[in-house]
Amino acid sequence: MVCSSAAAAALLSAILLLILFFFGSSTLVYAAGDNYCAPSSCGNLTNIRYPFRLKDDPPNCGDPNYELTCDHLNRTILTLLSNNYYVTTITYYGDLISEYVEFDIQVKYVGMEKSNNGSCNHLPLPASPLTPSNLSRNQHYRVYYGWVTLVNCSKEVKNKSMHHYHNYYRAVPCLSHNNSFIYLIGGGYGSSYEVRNLMPSCRFLAMFPDNNYINWYSSKPIDISNFLGHGFTLNYYGFPRSNYIRYCLRKSLR
C-alpha cells in the first residue's frame, strides 16, 4: 500500500514536471521562432505588443485591426471610425498561453486636451462621434464604463426630476443660454441615449463614452471640458489565442 502510494506520488510529480517543461520550452521556442515580434515603442508607450502593432512594424507582427500610428511628436494615435485619439496607456491581461486576450486602452480626444480655465468655447468635438451602434459594428473594441448623452432642454430640469428613467441630469452651464438648458445624462441603469428615456422637453445633441470621472449623485454643474479632456477607456475580452498555442505546440514537437 505504501509502495503504491509512493509510486502514484512519483508518477504525479513526473507528470507535473513534464507539463512545466512543455509550456516553458514552448514559450521559449515561440520567443525564438521566426514569427517572434519584440514589443514596439512610441513616446511613453514602450510595450506595444500583440494584438496591437505600429504602422511600420513587420507584416507578421500584431493584428491589422489593432494598428496604431506613431506621429512626428512620438504620440501614439488610435484611428477608430474615422476619428483620431491619443493613446495614453495600454494594460494587458493574461500571457502567451492564455486562451484569450484581454486589454484596456486609455485614449484622449485629439485636440481635446484638458482645459486649464474650464472654458468650453469652441470645443473640438469629434467629426464622427462614437455611438453604441457604430462601435458594436466595429467588433474590436468595447466601451468600458458605458455611455453618457448630451441633451438640449427647453425647460430647466428641476432637482425633483434629476433622477428620471434611472438616469441623472447634470447641468452644463457654459453651454446653456436663454431658454436652452444643456445637460449631460448618465449614471443610471437605463439607456440614456434612447429617445424614449429622454424627458419630453429635451432633445438629443451628442453622445460620449463615460470615463467614471463624474459623480452622478452630486448636484454640482459639469465642467464638460474637464470631462472630455480626461478621455475614456476602451477594452476587449475574448480575442482567441489558439493560434499562438497551436504554433507553440507545432514547434515543440519538431
C-alpha positions in Angstrom: 0.0 0.0 0.0 2.9 2.3 0.9 4.7 1.4 -2.3 1.7 2.0 -4.5 1.2 5.5 -2.8 4.8 6.3 -3.3 4.6 5.2 -7.0 1.5 7.3 -7.5 3.1 10.3 -6.0 6.2 9.9 -8.2 4.1 9.5 -11.3 2.2 12.7 -10.4 5.4 14.6 -9.9 6.8 13.4 -13.2 3.6 14.5 -15.0 3.7 18.0 -13.4 7.4 18.3 -14.4 6.5 17.3 -17.9 3.8 19.9 -18.1 6.0 22.6 -16.8 8.8 21.6 -19.2 6.3 21.6 -22.2 4.9 25.1 -21.5 8.3 26.5 -20.6 10.0 25.2 -23.7 7.0 26.1 -25.9 7.2 29.7 -24.7 11.0 29.8 -25.3 10.6 28.2 -28.7 7.9 30.8 -29.6 10.2 33.6 -28.5 13.0 32.3 -30.6 10.8 31.4 -33.6 10.7 33.1 -36.9 7.4 34.8 -36.0 8.6 36.4 -32.8 7.9 40.2 -32.6 9.6 42.3 -30.0 7.4 45.0 -28.3 7.3 48.3 -30.2 7.7 51.7 -28.6 6.3 55.2 -29.3 7.0 58.0 -26.8 5.9 56.9 -23.3 4.4 53.7 -24.5 7.2 51.1 -24.5 5.3 47.8 -24.6 3.1 47.9 -27.7 2.6 44.2 -28.4 0.0 41.7 -29.6 -2.7 42.3 -30.6 -1.5 45.8 -31.2 1.0 46.9 -33.8 2.6 50.1 -35.1 2.0 51.0 -38.7 5.7 50.4 -39.6 6.0 47.1 -37.8 6.8 43.9 -39.9 3.6 42.5 -41.5 3.7 39.4 -39.3 3.5 41.4 -36.1 0.2 42.1 -34.3 -3.2 42.3 -35.8 -4.1 44.9 -38.5 -7.4 45.6 -36.8 -5.4 47.0 -33.8 -2.9 49.1 -35.7 -1.6 52.2 -34.1 0.4 55.2 -35.5 3.4 57.0 -34.0 3.3 60.6 -35.1 6.2 63.0 -35.6 5.9 64.1 -31.9 6.1 60.5 -30.7 2.5 60.4 -29.7 0.7 57.1 -30.2 -2.6 57.5 -32.1 -5.5 55.2 -32.5 -7.8 55.8 -35.5 -11.2 54.4 -34.8 -14.2 55.0 -37.0 -12.5 57.9 -38.8 -11.6 59.7 -35.6 -8.1 60.0 -34.1 -7.4 59.5 -30.4 -4.2 59.8 -28.3 -3.3 56.6 -26.6 -2.0 57.2 -23.0 -1.8 53.7 -21.6 -2.4 50.1 -22.6 -2.9 47.4 -19.9 -2.6 43.8 -20.9 -4.0 40.8 -19.0 -3.1 37.2 -19.4 0.0 35.7 -21.0 1.2 33.8 -24.1 -0.5 30.6 -23.1 -3.9 32.2 -22.2 -6.8 31.2 -24.4 -8.0 34.8 -24.6 -6.5 38.2 -24.9 -7.8 41.0 -22.6 -6.7 44.6 -22.5 -7.7 48.1 -21.5 -6.6 51.1 -23.7 -6.9 54.6 -22.3 -7.4 57.3 -25.0 -8.0 61.0 -25.2 -9.6 63.1 -28.0 -7.1 64.7 -30.3 -7.5 68.5 -29.8 -9.5 68.0 -26.6 -6.6 68.4 -24.2 -7.6 69.2 -20.6 -8.5 72.9 -20.3 -6.8 75.0 -17.6 -9.6 77.5 -17.3 -12.7 75.3 -17.7 -13.8 77.1 -20.8 -15.9 75.2 -23.2 -15.9 77.6 -26.1 -15.1 76.1 -29.5 -14.8 72.5 -28.2 -13.2 70.4 -31.0 -15.9 67.7 -30.9 -15.2 64.6 -33.0 -16.5 64.8 -36.5 -18.0 61.3 -36.3 -18.6 60.6 -32.5 -18.7 57.1 -31.3 -22.1 55.6 -30.6 -23.2 52.2 -29.3 -24.4 51.2 -32.8 -21.3 52.1 -34.8 -18.9 50.8 -32.2 -20.8 47.5 -32.0 -20.3 47.0 -35.7 -16.5 47.5 -35.2 -16.3 44.4 -33.0 -12.7 45.1 -31.9 -13.3 47.5 -29.0 -15.9 48.0 -26.3 -16.6 51.0 -24.1 -15.5 50.2 -20.5 -17.8 52.5 -18.5 -20.9 52.8 -20.7 -22.3 56.0 -22.3 -23.4 59.5 -21.5 -25.7 61.7 -23.5 -25.6 65.5 -24.1 -29.1 67.0 -24.5 -30.7 70.4 -25.0 -33.8 71.0 -23.0 -36.3 73.9 -23.5 -37.1 73.8 -19.8 -34.9 73.6 -16.8 -34.8 70.2 -15.2 -35.7 70.6 -11.5 -34.0 68.7 -8.7 -37.0 66.6 -8.1 -36.7 65.3 -11.7 -32.9 64.8 -11.7 -33.4 61.0 -11.4 -35.6 60.3 -14.4 -35.8 56.9 -16.1 -32.9 55.8 -13.9 -30.6 58.4 -15.3 -29.2 61.6 -13.8 -29.4 65.1 -15.4 -26.2 67.1 -14.7 -26.2 70.8 -15.8 -23.5 72.1 -18.2 -23.7 75.9 -17.5 -21.1 77.1 -20.0 -23.1 75.7 -22.9 -26.5 76.8 -21.6 -28.1 80.2 -22.5 -31.5 81.9 -22.7 -34.1 79.1 -22.9 -31.6 76.5 -23.8 -30.6 74.2 -20.9 -27.7 71.8 -21.7 -27.4 68.6 -19.6 -25.2 65.6 -19.5 -27.2 62.4 -18.7 -25.8 59.2 -17.3 -25.1 57.3 -14.1 -28.2 55.1 -14.2 -29.4 51.7 -15.3 -31.5 53.0 -18.3 -30.1 53.7 -21.8 -29.8 57.5 -21.7 -29.2 57.7 -25.5 -32.7 56.2 -26.3 -35.2 58.8 -27.2 -37.9 57.1 -25.1 -35.8 57.7 -22.0 -35.4 61.5 -22.5 -37.6 64.0 -20.8 -40.2 65.5 -23.1 -38.6 68.9 -23.2 -35.2 67.6 -24.2 -33.7 66.6 -27.5 -30.5 64.6 -28.3 -27.3 66.5 -29.1 -24.4 64.1 -28.8 -23.1 61.0 -27.1 -19.8 60.2 -25.4 -18.2 57.2 -23.7 -18.3 57.6 -19.9 -15.0 57.7 -18.1 -16.0 57.3 -14.5 -14.9 61.0 -13.9 -18.3 62.3 -13.0 -20.0 61.8 -9.6 -23.6 61.5 -10.9 -25.0 61.7 -7.4 -23.6 65.2 -6.9 -25.7 68.3 -7.8 -22.7 70.4 -8.9 -22.6 71.5 -12.5 -20.5 69.6 -15.1 -17.2 71.0 -16.3 -17.5 69.5 -19.8 -14.0 70.5 -20.9 -12.5 68.5 -18.0 -14.8 65.6 -18.6 -13.9 65.3 -22.3 -10.2 66.1 -21.5 -9.9 63.0 -19.3 -10.7 60.8 -22.3 -12.1 57.3 -21.9 -11.2 53.6 -21.7 -11.8 51.0 -24.4 -11.3 47.3 -23.7 -11.9 43.9 -25.2 -12.1 40.4 -23.9 -12.4 37.2 -25.9 -9.9 37.5 -28.7 -8.7 33.9 -29.4 -5.2 32.9 -28.6 -5.5 29.4 -30.1 -3.2 30.4 -33.0 -0.4 31.0 -30.5 -1.0 27.8 -28.7 -1.1 25.8 -31.9 2.2 27.4 -33.0 4.0 26.6 -29.8 2.7 23.0 -29.9 3.8 22.6 -33.5 7.3 24.0 -32.9 7.8 22.0 -29.7 7.0 18.7 -31.5 9.6 19.2 -34.3 
